[in-house]
Amino acid sequence: MSGHDRLLVGLGERSYEILIGEGLIAKAGELIAPLLASPRVLIVTDSQVEKLHLPILQRALDHAGIRHEAFVVPAGEASKSFERFAQLCEELLRAGVDRHSTLVALGGGVVGDLCGFAAAVLLRGIEFIQIPTTLLAQVDSSVGGKTGINTAMGKNLVGAFHQPKLVLADTTVLSTLPQRDLLAGYAEVAKCGLLGDAAFFTWLEGHGHLVLEGDSKARREAVRRACAMKADVVAADEKEGGQRKLLNLGHTFGHALEAECGYDGDLLHGEAVAIGMVLAFELSAQLGLCAADDADRVRRHLSALDLPTGFERLAARAWDPKRLIEHMRHDKKARDGRLTFILAHGIGEAFVSDTVPEPEVEHLLTERIGEIIADDSSALLT
């Protein structure tokens, strides 16, 4: 495959393209230049990406005659905090950011969310460009304009919708990811098939291992199909009033798991979503909404690729179903105290529900948590 793929996120005057292909960071200067109001950008990146990809971007910008400065935040979810956000805004203001400035987010979802939120509020809104460097960010967080930071009450509870001017998804950089991060991103790829494209999920069952093993054609196809789905959903429902909520498949459970872990690195976002998607399908089967075979199929596929599908890898924690449900009450989708889930009638047939009886959720969580306790007890007896 040569060149790159172009997808349009159709939002009228705020429409933008997603470019997908190899070597796009090395061409970033020429691709970005026509979009700039001023030939200067302020790059936000993290301490890991700085070493791997920042020099390539800087050379590309130099070649295009674009002035640039870089602002580096610590790698990790902890950077999506009020403190780090305030510090970044102060640094950008001291650097002379103005309403003609453009920020560039070079990094994973943390950098994209943090930089995007800064762009949304600095001087009441300036432009920014997404250059996602993880699989998760390429297929999910870089597309759609959701920006934000975490609080003690939950994930992404403070933020804004602010669309980028361009998304450059350079699939070359995926080869630099640790396997665990690549797997975490793959969960969001699988999500796109599970929520609305059964044929894509079937394709992943046959090709998912190639995506993870580094096959360039498979990676590009997976990113393209996932981004195409998200672009269509965002164009139809930018502010998450209806259809866009489907993109939260697995997230009600997943965000609760992340909050309980305290964003300490024991559980990556994509790993939490993988567990959450299995739980969402199992809850659907428990409620008689989909076949148990569908839930088993989800679990088998994710498990075969070494993604977590339950509480087994976190068995050392004292899991409490009631505490997890309490975290769910603070989820952005919750309304009037009612928990909201993305459930499914089958593979590719997701829907939104806020009528799930809470005892059903507690029963499922109690059963799954009980399984790891039973496993631990059996291990001690042997």
N, C-alpha and C positions, 0 to 999 in steps of 0.2 A: 504494500500500500504506500503510495507516495502522497506528497502534499499534506493537506489537512482537511478535516471535515468542518463544515460550518453549520451551526444551528442557530435559529433566531428565537429569542424570547420576545414574543410580540406583545408589547405594552404601549402601543401608540408612540407618543413622543419620547417615551423612556425605554423604547425597545433597544436591545443590544444583542451582540453575537457571542456565541460560545465557539471558540476554535479548539479543535481537538486533533492532536497529532504529535509526531516526534520532533524534537529540536525547536520548539516554539519559544523557549526562553532565550535562546541564542538569536532569535529574530524579533525579540520583543520591542526593540527600539523602533524599527520600521513599522511594526503593527500598531504600536501605541501612538506614535507621533501625530497621525491625522486627527486623533481624538482630543489632543491637549489644547487648552485655551492659552497655555503658556508653556514654553519648552523647559519645564522643570517639574520633577516629581519628588515626592517624599516617600521613601520605601519603609514599610514596617515589616519586620521579619523576626525570627526567633534565633536563639543562640545556636541551635543545631543547623537550621537552614542557612544561616549566615555563612557557615563554613562550606557547605555543599554547593549552594546554588547562587548566592549573592554575587560572587565575582563574575559569573556568566552574564547575569542580568546587567551588571554595571558596565561590562564591555559592550553589550548590545546598545545600551543607552548612550554611551560615549560615541559609538559609531554613528548614531542617529543625531548627535548634537544636542542631546537632552541632558540638562544638568540634573544632578541627583544627590540626595543625602539619605543615609540609612539610619533607622532607629530600631534597636534590638531589644526585644523583651525575652525573659527567661522562657525556655521551652516548657510546655506542660499546661494542663488545664488550670493550674493555680493562677496563671496570668490573666484569666478572664475574671478579674476582681475589680471592685471599685477603686482600690488603691492603685493598681497597675494602670487602669483606665485613666485615672486622674493624672498620674505621672506622665503617661504618654501624651495626653492633651497638652499639658504644660510644656513638654519638650517640643512639640510641634508648633505651638504658639511662639515659643522663644526662637524657633528657627525661621519665623516670619511667614507662616502659612497664611494665605489670603484666599479670597473667594475664587480666584482663578487657578488655585493650586489643585493638583491631583495627587491623591494618596495611592500607593500601590501596595497591596497586601501580598507578600511573598511568603507562603507558608501553608500550614494545614488549617483546620477549622478554627483553632484558637486564634491564630493571627488574623484570619479572615473576619471572624466575628468582632474582634477587638478593633481592628483597623476600620472595618465598615461602620461600627458604631461611632467611632471618632469622626469619620467623614460625615455621618448623619447629623451630628450635633455641633461640630466646630463651625463657628460663624453661621450657624443655623443651616448648615448643609453645604458640603463641597463634594466634588466628584471623586470616585475611586475606581480602581481596576483590580480585579482578582487574578492572581497567578497562583493557583492551588498546587501544592507540592505533595499532597497525599492522595491516595485513591478515594478516601472518604470525602475529602474536600472537593475533589474534582467532580464527583457524582452527586454531591449533596449540598454541603454548606456554602459553596461558592456561587451556586445558582439560586436565584429567587429573592435575594435582597433581605433575608433575615440577618440581623446583626444583634449583638448583645453580650451581656456578661452574666455571671452567676452570682447568686447571693446565698446566704446561709439557709434560706427557705427553699431553694431549689435552683435548677439549671435554667439559664436564659430568661430569667424573670424580669430583667431590666434590659431594654433594647429598643430597636426601631426597625421599621421596614425602610430600606434604602438600597435601591438597585445600583449595581455597578455599571460602568460604561462598557466593559468588555471582560470576558473571562478567557484566559489562555490556559488550556489544560494540556500541558506538555507530558505526554505519556512516557517519555524517556526517563523522567525523574523517578518514576515508580520503581526503577531498578535499584535505587539507593535506599529504599524503605526497609526497615527491619521487618521480618516476616510477620511478627505480631501486628504491626501497624497495617501491613497490607491486608491481613486477614480481617482486621477491624473495618477497613474500608469495604471489603468484599460484602460484609453484612448489609451495607446500604445498597450495594448493587443488587443483591438477592431480593432486598425489600421491593425494589421496583417491579420485579417479576411477580412477587407474591401479592402485591396490592392491586395490580391491574393488567398484567401481561403474562398470562399462563404460558404462552409460546416462548417468551424470553426466559422464564424460569426453567422450562424444559431444555432450552439451549444451554443454560448454565449448568444443569445437571450433567450435560455431556461435555461442556467446555470449561467449567469453572476451574478445574485443576490446571488448565493451560493458562488461564488468567493469572493464577498464583505462581505458576512456574516460570513466567516471564515471556510467554509467547506474544510477540508484539501485535500481531493481527488480532488475537483474542482479546488482549487488553484494550486495544483501540475500539473494537466492536462493543465490548462490555461498557466502556465509558460512554461511547456514542449513544447506545440504546438507553442507558440509564438517564443520561442528560436529556435526551429527546423526550422521554416521558416527563421528566420534571419540568422542562421548558413548556410543554403543552399544559400541564397542570397549573403552573404559575401564571401563564397567559390567561387562563380561564378564571383564576381565583387568586389574585395577587395577595390579598390581605387575609387569607385563610378563613373566609366566611363559610365555605362549604367543602367543595371537592378537594382543596389543598390539604385539608385535615387528614386525608387518607395517607399522605406522606409521613404521618406520624405512626404508622404501623409499627408496633413493638416499643414505642417510645413511652407510653404511660407506665408500663412495667420497667422499661429500661432506665428512665430518668429516676424512678424511685430507687432502683438498685444503685445508681451512681450517687445519689444523695446520701444513701445509707453508708456507702463506702467513703464518703467525704471527699470525693475527687482526688484520692490519694495515689492514683496510678495502679492500684490493684485491679481495677476494672476499667478498661478503655470504653469510650462511648460506643464504638461499633460492637464490642463484645457484649455490652449491656443490651444493645438493640437486638443482637442475635438471640440472646436469652429471652428478651421481651417478645420477639416474633413467635418463638416456639410457644411461650405462655399464652399469647394472644390466640394462636390456632388451637391450643389445648383448651382454652376457655370457650372458644367457639364450639369445639366438639362436645365439651361438657354440657353446654347449653342446647345441644341438638341442632346447631346452626350449620355445621359442616361435618363431613365424615371424619371419623377418627383416623382413617388412612391418610387424609390430607395433612393432619397434624404430624403423623408419623413420617410422612414424606419430607416435611420441612425439617424435622429433627434429624433425619438420616442424612440429608444433603449437607447441612451445616456441620454436623458432627464428622462426616467423612472428610471434610476439609480442615478439621481440627479447630473449629470455632466452638466456644462454650454454648451449651444448650440448656443448662440448668445450674444448680447451685454447687455442683460437685467441686469445682476449682476454688470455691470460696467457702469450703466447709468449715474452716477455722473460725469463721465469724458466727456470732450468735444471732441468727436471723429470726426476726419476729414478724409474722404476717401483719399484725396490727400496726406496727411501725411503718412497714412498707405502704400500707393503705393510707396512713396519715400523710406520708410523702406525696402520694397520688392526689390528695386533696389540694395540694399546692401547685399541681400541674396546670399549665396555662389553659388546657382544654376543659378543665373542670368548670362547671357552671352551677351556681346556686347550691353548692355543696355536693352536687352529683358527680360521681366519677365518670369520665368519658374514655371509652376505649375504641380502638379500631379493630373490629372483628372481621370475620370472613365467612362467606358461604362456600368457599372452596379456594383453590389456588387461583390467584388473579381476580378474585371477587370480594374485595374488601369493602367495608361500609362502616359508618360512624354510629356508635350507640352510646347513649347516656342513660340507658334503662337497665343496666346489668345489676342484678341484686348483689349488694355488697357481700352477703354470706357466701355467694358462689365464688367470688374472688378470694375470700379468706380460705374457703375450702381448698381451692386449687393450690394456693401458696402453702397452706399447711401440709398438704399431701406431698408437694415437691420438696419442701424443707425436711419433712419427715423421712423422705427417701435417703437423704445424705446422713441423717442421724442414724438410721437403721444400718447404712453401709459402714459407718464408723464403728458401730457396736459389733457388727459381724467381724470386722477386722481385728478388734480387740480380742474377740473370742478365739480367733484362729492364731 
